[in-house]
Amino acid sequence: MTYMAPEIKEGKTYKGTQVDLFSLGVILFIIVQGIFPFKEARKEEYFYGLLLNGRFDTYWNKVNGNSLSAPFKDLILKLFSYDGNNRPTMEDIRAHEWMNDSSYNEEETRATLKAELNRRKPPKTTSRRQSASPNKVMASPSPVKAASRQALNNATSAIVNKT
């Protein structure tokens, strides 16, 4: 439900690319922030309502996003636009300031993420009794969440730039 653009929720006619870009914004927000940006894209939903009513400072405070870069916030707000015609195109996204951060270091980012993933690998066991039950979910934070915000911003930028 969170990924659905408002025009879908309201049963309006929509353009596929515009609703896909809304969903892209939701996914990008989750990757960077580690939480959903709102429950549903409805005017009456608290968090989405904050955005629609221009209460951005309150929104960023509530989602612990005060430390996010201004360019990232700008891009996300554009992607979350209520009116699909106001959302950026892929060309706009590729040209956006957040996507063109000159401080991005692909090798450093890759090394950071790889080290974090290796750190989180479960230890090898020799006995079946020592291994975790397949029915139990191991509770640990996402390796992506553990990477620095800047590294994640830049890694996402590289992925989108390559498409």
VOGU-3710 file (C-alpha; in Angstrom, 3 decimals, decimal comma):
1> mtymapeike> 0,000/0,000/0,000  2,800/2,439/0,808  4,196/2,201/-2,709  0,923/3,211/-4,389  0,720/6,728/-5,759  -2,236/8,875/-4,656  -3,878/8,736/-8,076  -4,075/4,942/-7,845  -5,440/5,103/-4,306  -8,155/7,496/-5,453
11> gktykgtqvd> -9,075/5,467/-8,544  -8,050/8,234/-10,942  -6,630/7,821/-14,418  -2,849/7,814/-14,206  0,331/7,580/-16,245  2,386/4,469/-15,534  5,741/6,229/-15,499  4,528/8,821/-13,004  3,212/6,246/-10,540  6,390/4,197/-10,972
21> lfslgvilfi> 8,451/7,251/-10,048  6,338/7,714/-6,924  7,115/4,092/-6,001  10,786/4,690/-6,783  10,711/7,528/-4,260  9,272/5,227/-1,596  11,926/2,584/-2,273  14,712/5,169/-2,309  13,484/6,585/1,002  13,436/3,110/2,554
31> ivqgifpfke> 16,969/2,363/1,328  18,362/5,609/2,679  16,341/5,988/5,861  15,541/2,377/6,765  11,827/3,036/7,374  8,703/3,623/5,317  8,072/7,310/4,583  4,334/7,045/5,385  1,647/4,406/5,700  -0,348/5,379/2,613
41> arkeeyfygl> -0,328/8,259/0,123  -3,663/9,648/1,273  -4,446/13,196/2,297  -5,806/12,024/5,651  -2,745/9,905/6,492  -0,672/11,730/9,120  2,817/11,582/7,588  1,774/12,075/3,962  -0,523/14,864/5,158  2,462/16,645/6,704
51> llngrfdtyw> 4,105/16,699/3,272  0,965/17,853/1,480  0,467/20,653/3,992  4,054/21,872/3,676  5,002/20,911/7,231  8,372/19,604/6,090  10,315/20,375/9,273  7,793/18,403/11,318  7,867/15,554/8,809  11,693/15,283/8,760
61> nkvngnslsa> 11,754/15,452/12,549  9,147/12,670/12,888  10,978/10,343/10,466  14,412/11,122/11,967  15,454/12,710/8,691  16,952/15,958/9,921  20,467/14,782/9,040  19,552/13,904/5,443  21,058/16,176/2,820  19,008/19,039/1,406
71> pfkdlilklf> 19,388/17,670/-2,141  18,064/14,259/-1,045  15,087/15,854/0,697  14,383/17,944/-2,394  14,383/14,898/-4,670  12,198/12,836/-2,340  9,642/15,614/-1,944  9,409/15,931/-5,722  8,957/12,172/-6,121  6,220/12,192/-3,442
81> sydgnnrptm> 4,276/14,939/-5,197  0,507/14,485/-4,960  0,095/15,461/-8,616  1,886/13,023/-10,915  2,500/15,833/-13,421  4,699/17,532/-10,823  6,962/14,523/-10,320  10,365/14,588/-11,984  11,096/12,570/-15,104  13,970/10,082/-15,227
91> edirahewmn> 15,982/12,745/-17,051  15,224/15,204/-14,226  16,304/12,616/-11,666  19,562/11,853/-13,470  20,319/15,577/-13,649  19,334/16,239/-10,010  21,998/17,576/-7,645  21,679/14,583/-5,302  22,432/12,201/-8,150  25,549/14,086/-9,191
101> dssyneeetr> 27,463/14,340/-5,923  31,123/14,745/-6,861  32,299/13,358/-3,506  31,060/9,856/-4,356  33,772/7,199/-4,229  32,470/3,941/-5,690  35,352/1,777/-4,416  35,113/3,166/-0,882  31,348/2,641/-0,831  31,661/-0,895/-2,158
111> atlkaelnrr> 34,337/-1,724/0,434  32,214/-0,294/3,264  29,124/-2,252/2,251  31,107/-5,454/1,652  32,788/-5,196/5,056  29,419/-4,675/6,737  27,886/-7,651/4,941  30,846/-9,850/5,900  30,592/-8,698/9,494  26,947/-9,762/9,573
121> kppkttsrrq> 27,462/-13,230/8,121  26,493/-15,888/10,633  29,413/-17,932/11,958  29,981/-21,275/10,281  28,994/-24,240/12,392  29,949/-27,873/12,161  26,862/-29,225/13,870  23,269/-28,986/12,694  22,187/-28,440/16,289  24,194/-25,226/16,440
131> saspnkvmas> 22,625/-23,671/13,361  19,617/-21,409/13,636  16,195/-22,869/12,994  14,913/-21,983/9,516  11,639/-20,888/11,125  13,316/-18,234/13,240  14,161/-14,853/11,796  17,415/-13,418/13,034  16,824/-9,914/14,350  19,562/-7,608/13,195
141> pspvkaasrq> 19,606/-4,213/11,545  19,903/-4,025/7,783  23,499/-3,926/6,519  22,489/-1,014/4,304  21,224/0,902/7,340  24,584/0,390/9,024  26,499/1,995/6,130  27,019/5,719/6,318  24,201/7,892/5,013  26,529/9,504/2,490
151> alnnatsaiv> 27,839/6,199/1,213  24,291/4,966/0,752  23,221/8,142/-1,012  26,138/7,784/-3,378  25,655/4,048/-3,931  22,033/4,608/-4,892  23,148/7,382/-7,185  25,538/5,054/-8,980  22,853/2,424/-9,453  20,397/4,854/-10,998
161> nkt> 23,058/6,467/-13,176  23,917/3,085/-14,681  20,328/2,379/-15,786
//
